[in-house]
Amino acid sequence: MEYVVLKNSDLRVSRFCMGGCPMGGYGWGNVQEQELIDAVHTALDNGVNFFDTAETYGLGQSEITLGKALGYRRKDVIISDKFGVHAKAGQSTYYDNSRDYIIEACEGSLKRLNTDYIDVYTVHYRDGKTPLADVVDTLEYLKKQGKIRYFALSNIGKEDERELRELKGKFVSFQDEYSLACRKNEKTMIELSENYSLTPLTWGSLGQGILTGKYNLENANFGADDRRSRDIYVNFHGDKFKKNLEIVEVMRDIAASHNTSISSVAIRFILDNLKESVVLAGVKRPEQLLGNIEAFGWNLTEKELKILNEVSK
């Protein structure tokens, strides 16, 4: 396993972070709690010490499952949890960064995770009205109470730079979508990382699964209980799907030359292409976790990086 210290912190985290969205049990097809728990234990046994979740994943179920899986080993890991999506069963979902909501959300997450503190508390989405400075004031309040250790951002862009400039050094990391199937955020991620001292965390690192090599034109048929059946998940639809399959064929050859999994090539590309980054990937079963961490202990050659850069433009 490789590790990196999150900027502006003393947190040494694995460069693979197990994503908790599938732990929510919603929109990812067949998900079994025991397999999720076994996957967490497999991650721990293989040097992964970084886990990401959010209160909105399964309306809190992801946090409950993660807390149950970690048990007494909670003290050995770094938990990133996210707030900002106000969601309750039977009610409309909306973004909320208000002080009252953040404090309430934090209390709920702590209870569901069965922990006294959250290592990295992350703004999942901006609500479009609460100034970032006010959000920081609330997070500093929670930090003084010992309920969170550090805080971070997710899904930010160039439009957030003005506020970030005034708050440089406050945040430790930021999350955004990035993979061989989605490189539209690459330039912004590099600039934000370098200009504002933020460790980049990539979500969608496996393109919602298309970069694992498991799917083709014949078998990418998802049921109504799988979010990838919806057109908004572009990686599995239309011309984008066909382009992704071209990328996968190139990855397949590279994987064979390194005697590794196709998913590990997707992860290694991010690790080699985005300096000091951490790869986030959702995991449902132990074997998926093991395939992903095959990305460590080797590097792509300059020629392989060039080929992957070209095919994924």
C-alpha positions as CSV (number, residue, x, y, z in Angstrom):
1,M,0.0,0.0,0.0
2,E,1.1,3.6,-0.6
3,Y,0.3,6.4,1.7
4,V,0.1,10.2,1.6
5,V,-0.3,12.9,4.3
6,L,-3.4,15.0,3.6
7,K,-2.5,18.6,3.1
8,N,-2.7,20.9,6.1
9,S,-3.0,17.9,8.5
10,D,-1.2,15.1,10.2
11,L,-3.4,12.4,8.7
12,R,-1.4,9.7,6.9
13,V,-3.9,7.9,4.7
14,S,-3.7,5.1,2.2
15,R,-3.9,6.2,-1.4
16,F,-6.8,3.9,-1.8
17,C,-9.9,5.0,0.0
18,M,-12.8,2.5,0.2
19,G,-16.0,4.4,-0.9
20,G,-19.2,3.8,1.1
21,C,-21.9,4.6,-1.5
22,P,-22.6,0.9,-2.1
23,M,-22.9,0.4,1.7
24,G,-26.0,2.5,1.5
25,G,-27.7,-0.4,-0.2
26,Y,-29.5,1.8,-2.6
27,G,-29.0,1.9,-6.4
28,W,-26.2,-0.6,-6.7
29,G,-28.1,-3.8,-7.4
30,N,-27.6,-6.8,-5.2
31,V,-25.7,-5.6,-2.1
32,Q,-25.2,-7.9,0.9
33,E,-24.3,-6.5,4.4
34,Q,-22.0,-9.4,5.3
35,E,-20.1,-9.1,2.0
36,L,-19.6,-5.3,2.7
37,I,-18.4,-6.1,6.2
38,D,-16.0,-8.7,4.8
39,A,-14.8,-6.2,2.3
40,V,-14.0,-3.7,5.0
41,H,-12.0,-6.3,6.9
42,T,-10.2,-7.3,3.8
43,A,-9.3,-3.7,3.2
44,L,-8.0,-3.3,6.8
45,D,-5.9,-6.5,6.5
46,N,-4.3,-5.1,3.3
47,G,-3.2,-1.7,4.6
48,V,-6.2,0.4,3.6
49,N,-6.9,2.8,6.5
50,F,-9.1,5.4,4.7
51,F,-12.9,5.0,4.4
52,D,-15.4,7.5,2.9
53,T,-19.1,7.7,3.5
54,A,-21.9,10.3,3.6
55,E,-25.1,10.7,5.6
56,T,-27.1,10.6,2.4
57,Y,-25.8,7.2,1.3
58,G,-28.9,5.0,1.9
59,L,-30.2,7.7,4.3
60,G,-27.5,6.8,6.9
61,Q,-27.3,3.1,6.2
62,S,-23.8,3.4,4.8
63,E,-22.6,4.9,8.1
64,I,-24.3,2.3,10.2
65,T,-22.7,-0.6,8.1
66,L,-19.3,1.1,8.2
67,G,-19.4,1.6,12.0
68,K,-20.5,-2.0,12.5
69,A,-17.7,-3.3,10.2
70,L,-15.0,-1.3,11.9
71,G,-15.9,-2.1,15.5
72,Y,-12.9,-1.9,17.8
73,R,-10.6,-1.1,14.8
74,R,-12.2,2.3,14.4
75,K,-9.2,3.8,16.2
76,D,-6.9,2.5,13.5
77,V,-8.6,4.3,10.5
78,I,-9.4,7.6,9.0
79,I,-13.0,8.3,8.3
80,S,-14.2,10.9,5.8
81,D,-17.9,11.7,6.1
82,K,-19.9,14.1,4.1
83,F,-22.8,16.5,4.8
84,G,-24.8,18.9,2.7
85,V,-27.4,16.8,1.1
86,H,-30.6,17.2,3.2
87,A,-32.5,13.9,2.5
88,K,-35.2,12.2,4.4
89,A,-37.6,9.4,3.3
90,G,-40.7,10.8,1.6
91,Q,-39.3,14.3,1.5
92,S,-37.7,16.4,-1.3
93,T,-33.9,16.4,-1.3
94,Y,-32.0,19.7,-1.3
95,Y,-28.6,21.0,-0.5
96,D,-28.1,22.7,2.9
97,N,-25.0,24.2,4.4
98,S,-26.7,26.1,7.3
99,R,-25.2,26.1,10.8
100,D,-28.2,24.4,12.4
101,Y,-28.2,21.6,9.8
102,I,-24.5,21.0,9.9
103,I,-24.5,20.6,13.7
104,E,-27.6,18.3,13.5
105,A,-26.0,16.3,10.6
106,C,-22.8,15.8,12.5
107,E,-24.6,14.5,15.6
108,G,-26.5,12.0,13.5
109,S,-23.4,10.8,11.7
110,L,-21.5,10.3,14.9
111,K,-24.3,8.2,16.3
112,R,-24.7,6.0,13.2
113,L,-20.9,5.5,12.9
114,N,-20.8,4.6,16.6
115,T,-17.8,7.0,17.1
116,D,-17.0,10.1,19.1
117,Y,-15.3,11.9,16.2
118,I,-15.1,12.2,12.4
119,D,-11.6,12.6,11.0
120,V,-12.5,14.5,7.9
121,Y,-15.9,16.2,7.7
122,T,-16.6,17.1,4.1
123,V,-19.0,19.6,2.4
124,H,-20.7,17.2,0.0
125,Y,-22.3,20.0,-2.1
126,R,-22.5,23.8,-1.7
127,D,-26.1,25.0,-1.2
128,G,-25.6,28.1,-3.4
129,K,-26.4,30.6,-0.6
130,T,-24.4,30.0,2.5
131,P,-21.0,31.7,2.3
132,L,-18.1,29.3,2.6
133,A,-16.6,31.4,5.4
134,D,-19.8,30.8,7.4
135,V,-19.5,27.0,6.8
136,V,-16.0,27.1,8.1
137,D,-17.1,29.0,11.2
138,T,-19.5,26.1,12.0
139,L,-16.9,23.5,11.2
140,E,-14.4,25.2,13.5
141,Y,-17.0,25.1,16.2
142,L,-17.4,21.4,15.8
143,K,-13.6,21.0,15.7
144,K,-13.2,22.8,19.1
145,Q,-15.8,20.4,20.5
146,G,-13.7,17.5,19.4
147,K,-16.4,16.1,17.1
148,I,-14.4,16.6,14.0
149,R,-10.6,16.7,13.4
150,Y,-10.4,18.4,9.9
151,F,-12.7,19.4,7.1
152,A,-12.7,19.2,3.4
153,L,-14.7,20.0,0.2
154,S,-16.4,18.0,-2.6
155,N,-17.7,18.8,-6.0
156,I,-16.1,22.3,-6.2
157,G,-14.9,24.2,-9.3
158,K,-13.3,27.4,-10.6
159,E,-16.3,29.3,-9.5
160,D,-15.4,28.6,-5.8
161,E,-11.9,30.1,-6.2
162,R,-12.7,33.5,-4.8
163,E,-13.9,32.1,-1.5
164,L,-11.1,29.5,-1.4
165,R,-8.5,32.2,-1.7
166,E,-9.6,33.7,1.5
167,L,-9.7,30.3,3.3
168,K,-6.4,28.8,2.0
169,G,-5.0,26.3,4.5
170,K,-8.4,25.6,6.1
171,F,-9.3,22.5,4.1
172,V,-7.3,19.3,3.8
173,S,-8.7,17.8,0.6
174,F,-11.3,18.0,-2.1
175,Q,-13.3,15.3,-4.0
176,D,-14.3,15.3,-7.6
177,E,-15.0,12.9,-10.5
178,Y,-12.0,11.8,-12.3
179,S,-11.0,8.6,-14.3
180,L,-10.0,7.4,-17.7
181,A,-13.7,7.7,-18.5
182,C,-14.1,11.2,-17.2
183,R,-11.2,13.7,-17.6
184,K,-13.2,16.9,-17.9
185,N,-12.2,18.0,-14.3
186,E,-8.5,17.2,-14.7
187,K,-7.2,20.7,-15.3
188,T,-9.3,22.2,-12.5
189,M,-8.3,19.5,-10.0
190,I,-4.6,20.0,-10.7
191,E,-4.9,23.8,-10.3
192,L,-7.0,23.6,-7.1
193,S,-4.5,21.1,-5.6
194,E,-1.5,23.3,-6.4
195,N,-3.0,26.7,-5.8
196,Y,-4.9,26.0,-2.6
197,S,-2.9,23.2,-0.9
198,L,-5.6,20.5,-1.2
199,T,-5.1,16.8,-1.6
200,P,-7.2,15.6,-4.5
201,L,-9.6,12.6,-3.9
202,T,-11.1,11.1,-7.1
203,W,-14.6,9.6,-7.1
204,G,-16.0,7.7,-10.0
205,S,-12.5,6.3,-10.3
206,L,-13.7,3.2,-12.1
207,G,-16.3,4.9,-14.1
208,Q,-19.2,3.3,-12.1
209,G,-17.7,0.0,-13.0
210,I,-17.1,0.3,-16.8
211,L,-13.3,0.4,-16.2
212,T,-13.3,-3.0,-14.5
213,G,-13.5,-4.8,-17.9
214,K,-16.6,-6.8,-16.8
215,Y,-19.0,-5.2,-19.2
216,N,-19.6,-5.2,-23.0
217,L,-22.4,-4.4,-25.4
218,E,-24.2,-7.6,-24.6
219,N,-24.1,-7.8,-20.8
220,A,-24.5,-4.2,-19.7
221,N,-28.1,-4.6,-18.9
222,F,-29.0,-3.3,-15.4
223,G,-32.2,-3.7,-13.5
224,A,-34.4,-0.9,-12.1
225,D,-32.6,-1.3,-8.7
226,D,-29.3,-0.3,-10.3
227,R,-28.7,3.5,-11.0
228,R,-26.6,2.7,-14.0
229,S,-29.7,1.8,-15.9
230,R,-30.5,5.6,-16.0
231,D,-29.3,7.7,-18.9
232,I,-27.7,10.2,-16.5
233,Y,-25.0,7.5,-15.9
234,V,-23.5,8.3,-19.3
235,N,-20.6,5.8,-19.0
236,F,-23.0,2.9,-19.9
237,H,-25.1,4.6,-22.7
238,G,-24.7,5.6,-26.3
239,D,-21.5,6.7,-27.9
240,K,-19.9,7.3,-24.5
241,F,-20.3,3.6,-23.7
242,K,-18.7,2.6,-27.0
243,K,-15.8,4.9,-26.4
244,N,-15.3,3.5,-22.9
245,L,-15.1,0.0,-24.3
246,E,-12.3,1.2,-26.6
247,I,-10.4,2.4,-23.5
248,V,-11.0,-0.8,-21.7
249,E,-9.5,-2.8,-24.6
250,V,-6.3,-0.8,-24.3
251,M,-6.3,-1.3,-20.6
252,R,-6.8,-5.0,-21.1
253,D,-3.5,-5.3,-23.0
254,I,-1.6,-3.2,-20.4
255,A,-3.1,-5.3,-17.5
256,A,-2.0,-8.5,-19.2
257,S,1.6,-7.2,-19.6
258,H,1.7,-6.4,-15.8
259,N,-0.2,-9.6,-14.9
260,T,-2.8,-7.5,-13.0
261,S,-6.5,-6.7,-13.1
262,I,-8.0,-4.2,-15.5
263,S,-9.4,-2.2,-12.6
264,S,-5.9,-1.8,-11.1
265,V,-4.8,-0.2,-14.4
266,A,-7.6,2.4,-14.1
267,I,-6.5,3.1,-10.5
268,R,-2.8,3.2,-11.3
269,F,-3.4,5.7,-14.1
270,I,-4.9,8.1,-11.5
271,L,-2.1,7.5,-9.0
272,D,0.6,8.1,-11.6
273,N,-1.2,11.0,-13.4
274,L,-2.5,13.0,-10.5
275,K,0.3,13.8,-8.0
276,E,-0.3,12.9,-4.3
277,S,-3.9,11.9,-5.1
278,V,-6.1,9.4,-3.3
279,V,-8.4,7.1,-5.3
280,L,-11.9,6.6,-4.0
281,A,-13.7,3.5,-5.2
282,G,-16.9,1.9,-4.0
283,V,-16.6,-1.8,-3.1
284,K,-19.4,-4.4,-2.6
285,R,-17.3,-7.6,-2.1
286,P,-13.9,-8.6,-0.9
287,E,-12.8,-9.8,-4.3
288,Q,-13.5,-6.3,-5.8
289,L,-11.3,-4.8,-3.1
290,L,-8.5,-7.2,-3.8
291,G,-8.6,-6.5,-7.5
292,N,-8.5,-2.8,-6.9
293,I,-5.4,-2.8,-4.6
294,E,-3.4,-4.7,-7.2
295,A,-2.8,-1.2,-8.4
296,F,0.0,-0.8,-5.8
297,G,3.6,-1.9,-6.0
298,W,4.2,-1.0,-9.7
299,N,4.0,1.9,-12.1
300,L,2.8,2.5,-15.6
301,T,5.6,3.2,-18.1
302,E,5.8,6.5,-19.9
303,K,4.7,4.7,-23.1
304,E,1.7,3.2,-21.3
305,L,0.7,6.6,-19.8
306,K,1.0,8.2,-23.2
307,I,-1.2,5.5,-24.8
308,L,-3.8,5.8,-22.0
309,N,-3.8,9.6,-22.3
310,E,-4.4,9.4,-26.0
311,V,-7.2,6.9,-26.0
312,S,-9.0,8.7,-23.1
313,K,-8.9,12.2,-24.4
